[in-house]
Amino acid sequence: MTTAYSHLKLKKQLQLINATVSTDTYNLGDQFFKEIVLRLNEALDADYTFIGRLNKDADAIEVLSLVHKGVVIDNFMYYLKHTPCENVVGQKPCSYKKGICELFPKDQLLKDMGIEAYIGVPLYDSKTNPTGILVCLYNDAIEDAYAIESVMMIFASRAGAELEHKQLYSKLEQYQQALQKKVDERTIELSIKNKELEKSYKALNDQHRIIKDKNKALHVTMQNLKNAQAQLIQAEKMASLGILTAGVAHEINNPLNYILGGFTGLKNYINDTNGHTEYTETLLLSIKTGVDQIAAIVSSLGHFSRSNDSFDEACDIHIILNNCLIMLYQKINAHITIKKKYSPLKLVTKGNDGKLHQVILNVLNNAIEAIKETGTITIQTSLRANELNIDIEDTGCGIDENDLQQVLDPFFTTKDPGKGTGLGLAISYTIIKEHGGNINLDSTLRKGTKVSITIPYKPVNHE
């Protein structure tokens, strides 16, 4: 019995897929898009294959690489209106086995190229924002659209990750230039002040009152320097975290989409051949459930790398708490019990979603590390008047009364040398202050610590 896809052809496709998905070479820039289109065009015997990036107005595709039978063609801008690509970008894979020009009579490009069949797959970034499209075009009608579509989904995962990497590295380069400028400006400013203080100190060595004033000014300057260092370290850490989380999402999404592509093709094949049974449905459901759970973890990564400075985002406090617990799952293990006492109200307020994720993650991580053996962490949320409250209480080692007054200061830490920077709570305190709120700590040595976070409740208006 013959099939549209021979064993030899499938073997060839798998070799090309593995060469693309499993390669150790990343961030190739524009060269990567040329290579992936060439490989895909060969693997699927397409007449034309192209990959495109969605423009900023989301009304056109900027073609990054176009291949016709192994030959690279000049790139161009392709407007979405009245084209099959309009049904794919930001939506789901779409296949037309034949008669594409009759279905889209206003698409002159399809007519000029003599296209009969079309298969398109959308591209997304790690936060599921649409970024582009991957398309195979055929001059003749095709039969096994599902198989072609499944292979393209695997290629699309890698292509989407490369698009995001390209944008991230461009932003990181701009950020590093701006950061270096700020560091240079602050260095010059501090150098001038230091020279002034040294001059004043030598000239007024015998005048006790003036020396005391200058020492006070020096103390203020040094404190400002420590705060500036904390902000610069934090900014660089969050920029690096953006690259790291995007990379992790990339590495997970590659095999995940490999599975999803196979799952989609298998499900469509079973439906088309009437091979559906209760047993096959159970197996397919188990695969899809696992894929969805992994996708949820990957999605939660994106919240910790946002560089947005806006404080007008819709922040769902319960979703933020649950995301942070997912990220810390391996550290919690079986020896710590998590008790959730969430308010029955849906607590959504205006703020900065990424920064609030950072605060909660930091406080929860401190609570986990404070519990050396077994213990409990209780998380309680409430809304009182116009204030939103989050209480995180642990039964850990607690904090000494003498240290409690300093734990919010930059670079102060009670951890052993090499195990803490002393920036976590200080930065968290700054973030909550930026939201117009406050952090209070209540702790007893060897009994536990309670961190109370209060921010103004600013309802989000939905149009």
C-alpha positions as a printed Julia matrix, in Angstrom:
463×3 Matrix{Float64}:
   0.0    0.0     0.0
   1.49   3.38   -1.01
   1.15   6.64    0.86
   1.8   10.27   -0.12
   4.81  10.31    2.18
   7.23   7.46    1.51
   9.45   6.05    4.22
  12.49   7.59    2.51
  10.91  11.05    2.38
   9.9   10.9     6.06
  13.44   9.85    7.0
  14.84  12.79    5.05
  12.42  15.2     6.77
  13.35  13.93   10.22
  17.05  14.42    9.45
  16.41  18.01    8.36
  14.2   18.67   11.4
  16.82  17.37   13.82
  19.51  19.41   12.07
  17.42  22.55   12.61
  15.83  21.95   16.03
  18.81  20.32   17.74
  21.62  22.47   16.35
  24.13  23.93   18.8
  24.43  27.14   16.76
  22.13  29.94   17.93
  21.57  33.63   17.24
  22.7   33.5    13.61
  20.67  36.59   12.74
  19.4   36.96    9.18
  21.54  34.01    8.03
  19.44  31.67   10.18
  16.19  32.61    8.41
  17.77  31.9     5.03
  18.97  28.46    6.2
  15.68  27.4     7.79
  13.66  28.37    4.7
  16.06  26.53    2.39
  15.81  23.38    4.53
  12.05  23.55    4.83
  11.61  24.17    1.09
  13.66  21.04    0.37
  12.07  18.87    3.09
   8.49  19.52    2.0
   9.05  19.75   -1.78
   7.44  23.21   -1.8
   7.59  25.5    -4.82
   7.92  28.6    -2.64
   8.72  28.93    1.05
   9.08  32.14    3.02
   9.34  33.43    6.58
   8.15  36.92    7.5
   8.06  39.3    10.45
   4.88  41.19   11.42
   5.4   44.94   11.05
   4.71  47.38   13.9
   1.29  48.31   12.49
   0.35  44.59   12.26
  -1.02  45.07    8.75
   1.84  43.65    6.67
   4.55  41.0     6.63
   8.18  41.97    6.08
   9.58  38.92    4.28
  12.94  37.97    5.83
  13.77  35.09    3.49
  12.04  33.72    0.35
  13.12  30.59   -1.54
  11.86  29.16   -4.85
  13.04  25.59   -5.53
  16.28  26.11   -3.62
  16.99  29.6    -5.01
  16.92  32.65   -2.69
  14.75  35.51   -4.01
  14.77  39.2    -3.0
  12.65  40.06    0.04
   9.6   42.31   -0.07
   6.66  43.7     1.96
   3.44  41.64    1.8
   0.21  43.33    2.99
  -2.2   41.02    4.84
  -5.6   42.33    3.77
  -7.51  39.95    1.45
  -4.78  37.28    1.67
  -4.76  33.82    3.31
  -1.98  35.05    5.63
  -4.58  37.3     7.28
  -6.26  34.14    8.6
  -3.0   32.78   10.03
  -1.08  35.62   11.72
  -1.87  35.65   15.45
  -4.32  32.77   15.05
  -3.57  29.13   14.11
  -2.14  27.02   11.27
  -4.23  27.15    8.09
  -4.15  24.84    5.05
  -5.71  25.08    1.59
  -5.12  21.93   -0.45
  -6.21  23.51   -3.74
  -8.0   26.45   -5.39
  -6.35  29.13   -3.26
  -6.59  31.82   -5.99
 -10.36  31.3    -6.31
 -10.75  31.65   -2.53
  -8.66  34.85   -2.42
  -9.23  36.57   -5.77
  -7.77  39.9    -4.59
  -4.37  38.39   -3.78
  -2.53  39.28   -7.0
   0.74  37.79   -5.78
  -0.75  34.27   -5.61
  -2.01  34.64   -9.19
   1.34  35.93  -10.48
   3.16  33.0    -8.86
   0.61  30.46  -10.13
  -0.15  29.1    -6.66
  -2.7   26.3    -6.2
  -2.13  25.17   -2.55
  -1.15  27.09    0.61
  -0.06  26.13    4.15
   0.73  28.81    6.75
   1.82  28.57   10.39
   1.89  31.57   12.8
   4.99  32.58   14.8
   4.81  33.69   18.44
   7.28  34.91   21.07
   7.67  33.36   24.55
   4.77  35.51   25.85
   2.46  34.28   23.03
   2.49  37.62   21.19
   2.21  37.16   17.39
   5.49  38.01   15.64
   5.31  36.61   12.11
   4.45  33.72    9.77
   5.98  30.69    8.03
   4.44  29.72    4.65
   4.8   26.96    2.04
   3.25  27.5    -1.42
   2.6   24.88   -4.11
   1.88  25.26   -7.84
  -0.11  21.99   -7.75
  -2.77  20.64   -5.39
  -1.51  18.71   -2.33
  -2.98  15.82   -0.33
  -1.18  15.38    3.0
  -1.69  18.88    4.39
  -1.77  17.7     8.03
   1.65  16.04    7.77
   3.17  19.14    6.15
   1.54  21.38    8.74
   2.94  19.28   11.63
   6.49  19.53   10.27
   6.12  23.3     9.77
   5.01  23.75   13.4
   8.35  22.3    14.53
  10.28  24.69   12.27
   8.01  27.58   13.38
   8.98  27.09   17.04
  12.66  27.62   16.28
  11.95  30.5    13.91
   9.78  32.3    16.48
  12.5   31.92   19.12
  15.13  33.37   16.76
  12.91  36.36   15.98
  12.54  37.06   19.69
  16.27  36.6    20.31
  17.05  39.11   17.6
  14.77  41.7    19.23
  16.07  40.95   22.76
  19.72  41.31   21.82
  18.97  44.58   20.03
  17.21  45.91   23.15
  20.01  44.64   25.41
  22.62  46.46   23.31
  20.64  49.72   23.59
  20.19  49.17   27.32
  23.91  48.49   27.89
  24.84  51.71   26.06
  22.39  53.72   28.18
  23.57  52.0    31.37
  27.22  52.7    30.57
  26.38  56.36   30.01
  24.66  56.54   33.41
  27.58  54.82   35.13
  30.07  57.23   33.51
  28.0   60.26   34.53
  27.66  59.0    38.12
  31.38  58.18   38.31
  32.33  61.71   37.21
  29.83  63.22   39.67
  31.11  61.15   42.6
  34.73  61.81   41.65
  34.13  65.59   41.74
  32.37  65.38   45.1
  35.11  63.19   46.53
  37.81  65.67   45.48
  35.83  68.52   47.01
  35.47  66.61   50.27
  39.19  65.74   50.35
  40.09  69.41   49.79
  37.68  70.57   52.46
  38.9   67.95   54.93
  42.55  69.03   54.6
  41.76  72.75   54.77
  39.44  72.47   57.77
  41.26  69.82   59.77
  41.4   72.04   62.89
  37.79  73.22   62.68
  35.73  70.54   64.41
  32.29  71.87   63.57
  32.93  72.15   59.82
  34.62  68.73   59.78
  31.51  67.27   61.37
  29.31  68.82   58.66
  31.56  67.51   55.92
  31.56  64.04   57.45
  27.79  64.13   57.39
  27.87  65.17   53.71
  30.32  62.34   53.01
  27.98  59.89   54.72
  25.06  61.09   52.58
  27.19  60.83   49.43
  28.28  57.29   50.29
  24.69  56.29   51.01
  23.63  57.72   47.63
  26.45  55.75   46.02
  25.26  52.53   47.67
  21.72  53.18   46.46
  22.97  53.93   42.94
  25.02  50.72   42.96
  21.97  48.74   44.04
  19.86  50.23   41.23
  22.52  49.63   38.57
  23.13  46.05   39.72
  19.41  45.37   39.71
  18.94  46.9    36.24
  21.73  44.77   34.79
  20.42  41.66   36.56
  16.92  42.12   35.13
  18.28  42.72   31.62
  20.32  39.52   31.85
  17.3   37.7    33.27
  15.31  38.74   30.19
  17.86  37.04   27.91
  18.07  33.99   30.21
  14.33  33.37   30.47
  13.85  33.87   26.74
  16.61  31.32   26.16
  15.08  28.83   28.59
  11.66  29.29   26.99
  13.3   28.77   23.59
  14.95  25.5    24.68
  11.71  24.16   26.2
   9.46  25.32   23.36
  11.55  23.54   20.71
  10.88  19.96   21.93
   7.43  21.0    23.19
   6.35  22.07   19.71
   7.93  18.92   18.31
   5.47  16.99   20.53
   2.58  19.34   19.72
   3.21  19.04   15.98
   3.16  15.24   16.21
   0.08  15.33   18.42
  -1.81  17.57   15.95
  -0.91  15.41   12.97
  -1.77  12.19   14.82
  -5.14  13.51   16.01
  -6.1   14.71   12.53
  -5.02  11.39   11.02
  -7.13   9.41   13.54
 -10.15  11.63   12.86
  -9.74  11.35    9.07
  -9.36   7.56    9.14
 -12.17   6.98   11.67
  -9.66   5.36   14.02
 -11.05   7.19   17.04
 -11.74   5.07   20.15
 -12.15   5.8    23.85
  -8.63   4.42   24.39
  -6.99   6.66   21.75
  -8.91   9.66   23.12
  -7.49   8.96   26.61
  -3.95   8.73   25.26
  -4.3   11.93   23.23
  -5.79  13.77   26.21
  -2.88  12.73   28.45
  -0.37  14.05   25.9
  -2.25  17.38   25.53
  -2.55  17.78   29.33
   1.21  17.36   29.74
   1.94  19.85   26.95
  -0.45  22.41   28.48
   1.19  22.09   31.91
   4.68  22.62   30.48
   3.41  25.58   28.45
   1.99  27.14   31.66
   5.41  26.91   33.34
   7.13  28.46   30.31
   4.55  31.26   30.28
   5.21  32.04   33.97
   8.91  32.58   33.15
   8.03  35.61   31.03
   6.71  37.59   34.0
  10.17  37.87   35.61
  11.96  39.47   32.66
   9.74  42.42   31.81
  11.55  45.73   31.42
   8.38  47.81   31.23
   8.44  50.89   33.51
   4.68  51.47   33.33
   2.62  51.34   36.5
  -0.72  51.13   34.66
  -0.7   47.38   33.91
  -3.5   45.13   35.18
  -1.89  43.12   38.02
  -3.85  40.09   39.27
  -2.38  39.49   42.74
  -3.53  35.87   42.98
  -2.09  34.99   39.56
   1.23  36.65   40.57
   1.35  34.59   43.79
   0.58  31.35   41.95
   3.21  32.08   39.26
   5.85  32.58   41.94
   4.89  29.35   43.72
   5.25  27.5    40.39
   8.77  28.93   39.94
   9.76  27.9    43.5
   8.12  24.46   43.38
  11.4   22.53   43.47
  12.63  24.47   46.54
   9.37  23.93   48.44
   9.32  20.11   48.13
   7.53  18.0    50.72
   8.97  19.51   53.89
   7.14  22.84   53.55
   3.35  23.22   53.68
   1.82  26.13   51.73
  -1.44  27.49   53.13
  -3.36  29.83   50.84
  -5.88  32.13   52.51
  -6.8   34.16   49.45
  -9.55  36.74   49.48
 -12.72  35.55   47.67
 -12.53  38.82   45.71
 -10.61  39.01   42.42
  -7.81  41.38   43.41
  -6.71  43.2    40.25
  -5.01  46.57   40.61
  -2.96  48.96   38.46
   0.81  48.58   38.82
   3.9   47.04   37.25
   3.28  43.31   36.78
   6.94  42.3    36.32
   8.17  44.25   39.36
   5.4   42.87   41.62
   6.35  39.34   40.48
   9.91  40.17   41.55
   8.83  41.33   45.03
   6.65  38.28   45.75
   9.28  35.87   44.42
  11.9   37.46   46.67
   9.77  37.37   49.84
   8.63  33.76   49.22
  12.2   32.65   48.52
  13.37  34.2    51.83
  10.55  32.4    53.65
  11.54  29.06   52.1
  15.22  29.51   52.97
  14.3   30.43   56.56
  12.74  26.96   57.09
  15.65  24.58   57.64
  13.67  21.36   58.19
   9.86  21.29   58.2
   7.52  24.23   58.45
   4.6   26.2    57.05
   4.24  29.28   54.86
   0.86  31.02   55.07
  -0.16  33.45   52.32
  -3.13  35.7    53.05
  -4.67  38.4    50.85
  -7.33  40.95   51.69
  -8.84  44.25   50.62
  -9.49  46.85   53.3
 -10.83  50.27   52.34
  -8.59  51.35   49.45
  -5.62  49.19   50.43
  -4.65  45.79   49.07
  -2.81  43.61   51.61
  -0.55  40.59   51.13
   0.75  38.8    54.26
   3.41  36.08   53.88
   4.21  34.36   57.19
   6.7   31.52   57.77
   7.61  29.32   60.75
  11.32  29.58   60.04
  14.38  30.71   61.98
  13.25  34.33   62.41
  15.38  37.5    62.55
  17.27  38.91   65.53
  15.72  42.1    66.94
  18.95  44.06   66.36
  19.0   43.05   62.67
  15.31  43.65   62.04
  15.79  47.42   61.73
  18.41  47.0    58.98
  17.03  44.24   56.74
  15.57  46.76   54.27
  18.91  48.58   53.86
  20.93  47.94   50.65
  23.71  45.32   51.02
  22.65  44.26   54.54
  22.23  40.49   54.85
  21.96  37.95   57.67
  23.03  35.09   55.37
  26.47  33.51   55.4
  29.17  35.12   53.18
  28.65  34.24   49.52
  24.98  33.28   50.01
  23.32  36.68   49.8
  23.9   40.16   48.33
  21.66  42.11   50.69
  19.78  43.6    47.74
  16.61  41.47   47.64
  14.49  43.1    50.34
  15.98  46.55   49.71
  14.94  46.43   46.05
  11.55  44.94   46.98
  11.0   47.82   49.41
  11.9   50.35   46.68
   9.47  48.72   44.23
   6.59  48.8    46.74
   7.39  52.44   47.55
   7.22  53.19   43.79
   3.68  51.72   43.88
   2.83  54.06   46.78
   2.77  51.22   49.33
   4.83  49.9    52.23
   6.49  46.74   53.59
   6.5   45.86   57.3
   8.35  42.98   58.97
   7.45  41.32   62.27
   9.82  38.58   63.4
  10.76  36.54   66.44
  14.03  34.61   66.57
  13.52  30.83   66.16
   9.75  31.29   65.72
   9.24  32.87   62.32
   8.72  36.02   60.27
   5.69  37.81   58.87
   6.12  40.17   55.89
   3.15  42.47   55.3
   2.92  44.2    51.92
   0.41  47.03   51.45
  -0.25  48.85   48.17
  -3.02  51.26   47.16
  -5.92  49.53   45.43
  -6.41  51.08   41.97
  -9.23  49.29   40.13
  -8.71  48.53   36.45
 -11.46  49.91   34.22
 -12.43  47.56   31.39
 -13.87  49.24   28.34
